[in-house]
Amino acid sequence: MNVKGVIIQGSSRSNGNTGKIVNFIKEKTGFAIIDLRSKNIGAFDYNFENKNDDFLPLMQEIVQNYDTIIFATPVYWYSMSGIMKIFFDRISDCLKSEKELGRKLRGKSMGMVSCGSGVELKKGFEMPFVESANYLGMNYLGGIHTWMENESIPNALKKGLNTFIEHKIMTRFNPL
Ligand SMILES: Cc1cc2nc3c(=O)[nH]c(=O)nc-3n(C[C@H](O)[C@H](O)[C@H](O)COP(=O)(O)O)c2cc1C
C-alpha cells in the first residue's frame, strides 16, 4: 500500500514548542512537514480575492501526495492558532470555487496534535478537527495534547506520543 503522510504545522514560530513535537513525530513516521508560517495564505474571502496566494497550490500538493494529514497547532487562547484557523477557513474555497480539490480530501485520514503551556487541554479544543474531518468525509484518527517541561518533551509524554503514533497514526502504514 502506497500511503504517505504529512504534518501541517501551524505555529507562529517555526522552531518553537510545536516545532519540537513536529520534529519528534517526523523522526518516528518519516512524514513530510509543511510549515504554514512559511506560506502566504490570506483569510477566507467570499469573492475569493486571495485565490492567487499559496493556498490552492499547497492544497493541490497535499491532496496529490498524502493520505494522512496531521494538524499540529499550538494552543493560543484556548483554540487552534490563527494561522491554522485561516488554513481551515480556506478549505471553504475547495467547497465552493474549487470543488474538485475538496472532493479529493474524502477518504483521507486526519490527526490532531495540540501543544499548550501545560498538561491541561480545555474541553472542546478537539471538536473542530473531529467535525471538520466528518464534514469533509475524512477519517479521524485521534488527537494528542503535548507540552514542554524545561523546554523539552517530558519523558512520559514521549511514551504517549509513541503510543499515539503506533496505534493511531501508523496503523494504515503497517496493515496486519
Ligand atoms: C498568543 C498565545 C496564546 C496562548 N494561549 C494559551 C492558552 O490558551 N492555553 C495554553 O495552555 N497555553 C497558551 N499559550 C502558550 C502556548 O500554547 C505554549 O507556550 C505553546 O507550547 C507554544 O507553542 P509554540 O512555541 O509553537 O508557539 C499561548 C501562547 C501564545 C503566544
The ligand as an SDF file (V2000), in Angstrom:
LIG
                    3D

 31 33  0  0  0  0  0  0  0  0999 V2000
   -0.9240   34.1250   21.7910 C   0  0  0  0  0  0  0  0  0  0  0  0
   -0.7340   32.9980   22.7530 C   0  0  0  0  0  0  0  0  0  0  0  0
   -1.8220   32.4810   23.4100 C   0  0  0  0  0  0  0  0  0  0  0  0
   -1.6880   31.3870   24.2670 C   0  0  0  0  0  0  0  0  0  0  0  0
   -2.7920   30.8500   24.8620 N   0  0  0  0  0  0  0  0  0  0  0  0
   -2.6790   29.6940   25.5760 C   0  0  0  0  0  0  0  0  0  0  0  0
   -3.8250   29.0410   26.0960 C   0  0  0  0  0  0  0  0  0  0  0  0
   -4.9530   29.4770   25.9390 O   0  0  0  0  0  0  0  0  0  0  0  0
   -3.6520   27.8650   26.7700 N   0  0  0  0  0  0  0  0  0  0  0  0
   -2.3980   27.3200   26.9620 C   0  0  0  0  0  0  0  0  0  0  0  0
   -2.2730   26.2470   27.5700 O   0  0  0  0  0  0  0  0  0  0  0  0
   -1.2900   27.9310   26.5000 N   0  0  0  0  0  0  0  0  0  0  0  0
   -1.3930   29.0980   25.8170 C   0  0  0  0  0  0  0  0  0  0  0  0
   -0.2820   29.6940   25.2900 N   0  0  0  0  0  0  0  0  0  0  0  0
    1.0260   29.0470   25.4950 C   0  0  0  0  0  0  0  0  0  0  0  0
    1.3840   28.1760   24.2720 C   0  0  0  0  0  0  0  0  0  0  0  0
    0.3180   27.3010   23.9380 O   0  0  0  0  0  0  0  0  0  0  0  0
    2.5860   27.3010   24.5710 C   0  0  0  0  0  0  0  0  0  0  0  0
    3.6670   28.0850   25.0010 O   0  0  0  0  0  0  0  0  0  0  0  0
    2.9580   26.5030   23.3490 C   0  0  0  0  0  0  0  0  0  0  0  0
    3.8170   25.4630   23.7250 O   0  0  0  0  0  0  0  0  0  0  0  0
    3.6100   27.4010   22.3200 C   0  0  0  0  0  0  0  0  0  0  0  0
    3.9460   26.6720   21.1490 O   0  0  0  0  0  0  0  0  0  0  0  0
    4.8090   27.4080   20.0040 P   0  0  0  0  0  0  0  0  0  0  0  0
    6.1980   27.5670   20.5620 O   0  0  0  0  0  0  0  0  0  0  0  0
    4.7670   26.5000   18.8390 O   0  0  0  0  0  0  0  0  0  0  0  0
    4.1370   28.7260   19.7470 O   0  0  0  0  0  0  0  0  0  0  0  0
   -0.3980   30.8220   24.4840 C   0  0  0  0  0  0  0  0  0  0  0  0
    0.7150   31.3880   23.8380 C   0  0  0  0  0  0  0  0  0  0  0  0
    0.5520   32.4610   22.9810 C   0  0  0  0  0  0  0  0  0  0  0  0
    1.7730   33.0330   22.2740 C   0  0  0  0  0  0  0  0  0  0  0  0
  1  2  1  0
  2  3  1  0
  2 30  2  0
  3  4  2  0
  4  5  1  0
  4 28  1  0
  5  6  2  0
  6  7  1  0
  6 13  1  0
  7  8  2  0
  7  9  1  0
  9 10  1  0
 10 11  2  0
 10 12  1  0
 12 13  2  0
 13 14  1  0
 14 15  1  0
 14 28  1  0
 15 16  1  0
 16 17  1  0
 16 18  1  0
 18 19  1  0
 18 20  1  0
 20 21  1  0
 20 22  1  0
 22 23  1  0
 23 24  1  0
 24 25  2  0
 24 26  1  0
 24 27  1  0
 28 29  2  0
 29 30  1  0
 30 31  1  0
M  END
$$$$
